[in-house]
Structures are given as structure tokens and as C-alpha cells.
């Protein structure tokens, strides 16, 4: 028997599950996904810098638990805190763009 798996474009899946862009449910999904991406980016950058969560927390004046919560998308992060993590923890500059 042949496998009749149908390939669905990701955008079509999102439209079906969360609605089209601009709907409340889809906007909530998109915001959550951006927060998730930010956590992953911070975690990858921290690892590239060879830092543990505890070392990063100490450098930027927060706790290991808070760093973990950010990386695992369990906590909203204030812009000022994000800037401090990037500046003091990583020794880098934060650059934001809009599209």
C-alpha cells in the first residue's frame, strides 16, 4: 500500500490552525513565536561565547533562573533587561529592525 502523505505548506498550516495574518489568534501565535526565537538566539549566542547561564547572569546582574526562563520562553523580557544582557553579559550591542 502506498503512503499517501500530503505535503502542506507551513503558511497554509498556520492559516488553518491559527487564522490568517491580522486575526487575533494568529497575531498571538506570531508574538509567541518571536519570543521563542529570541530565547533561542540568546541561548545560541551564550553558548558561542562559552558562557554558562550562571556566568551570563553574574555578568549582567540577574539570576541563572531568569536567564533559563528567558531561554526557555517562560518569561517576558523587558527591553532594558535585554539590552543589559547583550551589553554587559555578551559585550555586544543590540540592534533592532522592523519589517
Beta strands, then each sheet from edge to edge (+ up, - down):
end
